[in-house]
Amino acid sequence: MSESLPGSKISRVVDDGSIQSGEQRSLWQDASRRFRKNRLAVCGLLVVLFFLVTAVFGPHVSPYDFLEQNIARAFQGPSEEHFLGTDDLGRDVFSRMLHGARTAALVAFFTTAISLLIGVLVGTWSGIRGGRTDEFLMWISDLIQAMPGLLLVILINTTLRRPIINAFDDLYMQTRDPFFLNTLWLDYVLVFSALALIGWPGLARLVRGQVLSINEEDYVLAARAIGASEVHIMLRHVIPNALGPLVVAVTASMGGAVTLEAGLSFLGIGIQPPNASWGSMLEEGRRYWQIFPHLMLIPAVTIGVIQVSFVFLGDGLNDALDPRRNT
């Protein structure tokens, strides 16, 4: 009996010498089977899905307004009325966690999307063109990676925020348009831009390395020899083989974006009140952690669990999408 590789029909030689064709098994079917066998990856996927669902629907089902203050009920412990207790201003911690999940999801998605778009374009162009183009693009990525990422983000946020606010104040004085008075969105724009700036070089180098290595593989050279088009080679050979490492990098970037945003907000230069952020909740709870540890423990544990879940998910997808792992 002989069998073919995944993605083609399974042929079987029977006793009379004839050949029977079995069910076709694609790369994605094999990947799905391998992924389901990885329990840590499945647990990571469930946590990430729960996080995303909470980010989308959580603020709509929160029992209280996350900005509602009541000093009379400050520092209450977990109870039936307040599932996770209240903070120093009497705000419901559970409601603030639900709204903070949306902020974390927005930062993770948009930051990773921008980094991925720039990284794939730069890495692919660099790998294909080579020569001076490759050297120049990789020099830029090396220059950005050589700078401490967190310090670069802090520099961007602190230097751009005040000039932009002043410019909007001037525009409001000239136009009297109330749109220029609302600068709450500025926190998000600055965080998205700053985190994407430090995130794309790593993805660009990864994509470039994959393009350079895969283009020299025997199966790619054989496909070119029989006249396969570049589009066919990219879709059939390059992308499936480069997908695993890229998926790991993307999932790690999403988890890292959640942690970095929380760190910036903790330092007072990220998503600031009245916007909800787990990092700002950490900073507020830090002042009372010895007396009311739940104010700091709840967001800290949540951030850690989500970060680890993204790592498990990325590793599981990498193992599942690797075409060489044929069992």
C-alpha positions in Angstrom: 0.0 0.0 0.0 1.2 3.5 -0.8 -0.1 6.9 0.2 0.5 10.4 -1.1 1.1 13.6 0.8 -1.7 15.8 2.3 -3.4 17.9 -0.3 -3.6 15.1 -2.9 -5.8 12.1 -3.2 -4.7 9.0 -1.2 -4.0 6.1 -3.6 -4.2 2.5 -2.5 -3.0 -0.6 -4.4 -5.4 -3.5 -3.8 -4.7 -7.2 -4.3 -5.7 -7.4 -7.9 -3.2 -4.6 -8.8 -5.8 -1.9 -9.4 -5.6 1.5 -7.7 -8.4 2.9 -5.5 -8.5 6.6 -4.6 -9.4 7.6 -1.1 -10.7 10.8 0.4 -8.8 14.0 -0.4 -7.1 15.4 2.7 -5.9 19.0 2.6 -3.3 20.9 4.5 -6.0 22.7 6.5 -7.7 19.5 7.5 -4.4 18.1 8.8 -3.7 21.4 10.6 -7.1 21.3 12.2 -6.6 17.8 13.4 -3.1 18.5 14.8 -4.4 21.7 16.5 -7.2 19.9 18.3 -4.7 17.5 19.8 -2.8 20.3 21.4 -4.6 20.9 24.7 -2.6 24.1 25.6 -3.4 25.6 22.2 -7.1 24.8 22.5 -7.2 26.3 26.0 -5.4 29.4 24.7 -7.9 29.7 21.8 -10.8 29.5 24.2 -9.4 32.2 26.5 -8.7 34.5 23.5 -12.2 33.9 22.1 -13.7 34.7 25.5 -11.5 37.8 25.6 -12.7 39.0 22.2 -16.4 38.3 22.9 -16.1 40.2 26.2 -14.5 43.1 24.4 -17.4 43.2 21.9 -20.4 42.6 24.1 -19.1 43.2 27.7 -19.7 47.0 27.8 -23.3 46.4 26.7 -24.1 44.0 29.6 -22.0 45.7 32.3 -24.2 46.2 35.4 -23.0 49.8 36.1 -21.6 52.7 34.2 -17.9 52.3 34.4 -17.6 56.1 35.2 -20.3 56.2 37.9 -18.8 57.3 41.2 -20.1 56.8 44.7 -17.7 57.6 47.5 -20.1 56.1 50.1 -19.5 52.6 48.6 -15.7 52.9 48.0 -13.4 50.0 48.7 -16.1 47.4 49.0 -15.1 43.8 48.6 -16.6 41.3 46.1 -20.3 40.8 46.8 -23.6 40.0 45.0 -24.1 43.7 44.3 -20.5 44.3 43.0 -19.1 41.1 41.6 -15.4 42.2 41.9 -15.9 45.0 44.5 -15.4 48.7 44.1 -12.4 51.0 43.8 -11.3 54.1 45.7 -14.0 56.2 44.0 -16.8 53.7 44.5 -16.8 52.6 40.8 -17.7 49.0 40.0 -14.5 47.1 39.2 -16.3 44.5 37.1 -17.8 47.1 34.8 -14.4 48.8 34.5 -12.8 45.4 33.6 -15.4 44.9 30.9 -14.8 48.3 29.3 -11.0 47.8 29.7 -11.3 44.6 27.7 -12.6 46.6 24.7 -9.6 49.0 25.0 -7.2 46.1 25.2 -8.8 44.3 22.2 -8.7 47.5 20.1 -5.1 48.1 20.8 -4.2 44.5 20.1 -6.1 44.3 16.8 -5.2 47.7 15.3 -1.6 47.7 16.4 -1.0 44.2 15.1 -2.9 45.0 11.9 -0.8 48.1 11.2 2.5 46.3 12.1 1.5 43.3 9.9 0.6 45.4 6.9 3.9 47.4 7.0 6.0 44.3 7.9 4.6 42.1 5.1 4.9 44.9 2.5 8.5 45.8 3.5 9.7 42.2 4.0 8.3 40.9 0.8 9.6 43.9 -1.2 13.0 43.6 0.4 13.2 39.8 -0.2 12.2 40.1 -3.8 14.2 43.1 -4.9 17.4 42.4 -3.0 20.4 44.6 -3.6 20.5 48.2 -2.3 16.7 48.1 -1.7 17.1 45.2 0.7 20.0 46.9 2.4 18.2 50.2 2.8 15.0 48.7 4.2 16.8 46.4 6.6 19.0 49.3 7.7 15.8 51.2 8.7 14.4 48.1 10.5 17.7 47.6 12.4 17.8 51.3 13.3 14.3 51.0 14.9 15.1 47.7 16.6 18.3 49.1 18.1 16.3 51.7 20.0 14.7 50.6 23.3 11.1 50.0 22.3 9.4 51.2 25.5 11.5 54.4 25.6 10.7 55.1 21.9 7.0 54.7 22.6 7.2 57.0 25.6 9.2 59.6 23.5 6.5 59.6 20.8 3.6 59.9 23.2 5.1 62.6 25.3 6.4 64.8 22.4 3.4 64.6 20.1 0.5 64.8 22.6 0.8 68.4 23.7 1.5 69.9 20.2 -1.6 68.1 18.8 -3.8 69.3 21.6 -2.6 72.8 21.2 -3.3 72.6 17.4 -6.8 71.4 18.1 -7.4 74.2 20.6 -6.3 76.7 17.9 -8.7 75.1 15.4 -11.5 75.3 17.8 -10.9 79.0 18.5 -11.0 79.6 14.7 -14.0 77.4 13.8 -15.9 76.9 17.1 -16.5 73.3 16.0 -17.0 71.1 19.2 -15.2 68.3 17.4 -11.9 69.8 18.2 -12.6 69.8 21.9 -12.9 66.0 22.0 -9.4 64.7 22.2 -10.2 61.4 23.9 -9.4 59.5 20.7 -5.9 61.0 20.7 -4.8 58.5 23.3 -5.8 55.6 21.0 -4.2 57.1 17.9 -0.9 57.8 19.6 -0.8 54.3 21.2 -1.7 52.6 17.9 1.0 54.5 16.0 3.8 54.2 18.6 3.3 50.4 19.1 3.0 49.8 15.4 6.3 51.7 14.8 8.2 49.4 17.1 6.3 46.2 16.0 6.8 46.2 12.2 10.6 45.7 11.9 10.5 42.2 13.5 7.6 41.1 11.2 9.4 42.5 8.2 12.6 40.6 8.9 10.6 37.4 9.5 8.8 37.8 6.2 12.0 38.6 4.3 13.7 35.6 5.8 10.9 33.3 4.8 10.7 34.6 1.3 14.5 34.2 0.8 14.6 30.7 2.2 11.5 29.3 0.5 12.4 30.7 -2.9 15.5 28.4 -2.8 13.6 25.2 -1.9 13.7 22.3 -4.4 9.9 22.2 -4.7 9.8 25.9 -5.6 12.6 25.5 -8.2 10.8 22.4 -9.6 7.5 24.4 -9.8 9.3 27.1 -11.8 10.9 24.5 -14.0 7.6 23.1 -15.1 6.3 26.5 -15.9 4.2 27.3 -12.8 3.3 31.0 -12.5 4.7 33.2 -9.7 1.1 33.6 -8.3 0.6 29.9 -8.2 4.0 29.4 -6.5 3.3 32.1 -3.9 -0.2 30.7 -3.1 0.6 27.0 -3.2 4.2 26.9 -1.8 5.5 30.1 -0.3 2.5 31.3 1.8 1.6 27.8 3.3 5.2 27.3 4.4 5.7 30.8 5.7 2.3 30.9 7.5 3.4 29.1 10.7 6.1 31.4 11.8 4.1 34.5 10.8 1.1 33.3 12.8 3.2 32.8 15.9 4.7 36.3 15.5 1.2 37.9 15.0 -0.3 36.2 18.0 2.7 37.1 20.1 2.4 40.7 18.9 -1.3 40.8 19.9 -0.5 39.6 23.4 2.5 41.9 23.6 0.4 44.9 22.5 -2.0 44.2 25.4 0.8 44.2 27.9 2.6 47.2 26.4 -0.6 49.3 26.4 -1.2 48.4 30.1 2.4 49.4 30.9 2.0 52.7 29.2 -1.3 53.4 30.9 0.3 52.4 34.2 3.0 55.0 33.6 0.4 57.6 32.8 1.2 58.1 29.1 -1.1 55.5 27.5 -4.9 55.3 27.5 -5.9 57.7 30.2 -9.2 58.4 32.1 -12.1 58.8 31.3 -11.2 56.0 28.9 -11.0 52.6 30.5 -7.7 50.7 30.6 -6.4 47.8 32.7 -3.1 49.6 33.0 -4.7 52.7 34.6 -6.6 50.3 37.0 -3.3 48.8 38.0 -1.8 52.3 38.7 -4.9 53.3 40.8 -4.8 50.0 42.7 -1.1 50.2 43.4 -1.7 52.9 46.0 -3.9 50.6 48.1 -2.6 47.2 47.3 -1.5 46.4 50.8 -5.0 47.1 52.2 -7.1 46.2 49.2 -5.0 43.9 47.1 -7.9 42.9 44.8 -7.8 46.3 43.1 -4.4 45.5 41.7 -4.6 41.7 41.6 -7.7 41.5 39.3 -6.3 43.4 36.3 -2.8 42.0 36.8 -3.9 38.4 36.6 -6.2 39.2 33.7 -3.3 40.7 31.7 -1.1 37.8 32.5 -3.6 35.1 31.5 -4.3 36.8 28.2 -0.6 37.2 27.4 0.1 33.5 28.1 -3.0 32.4 26.2 -1.8 34.3 23.1 1.6 32.5 23.4 -0.1 29.1 23.7 -2.3 29.8 20.7 0.6 31.0 18.6 2.7 27.9 19.4 -0.2 25.6 18.6 -1.0 27.3 15.3 2.7 27.1 14.4 2.8 23.3 15.0 -0.5 22.8 13.2 0.3 24.8 10.1 3.8 23.4 9.6 3.4 21.3 6.4 6.4 19.2 7.4 4.6 17.9 10.4 2.8 15.2 8.5 1.6 12.4 10.8 
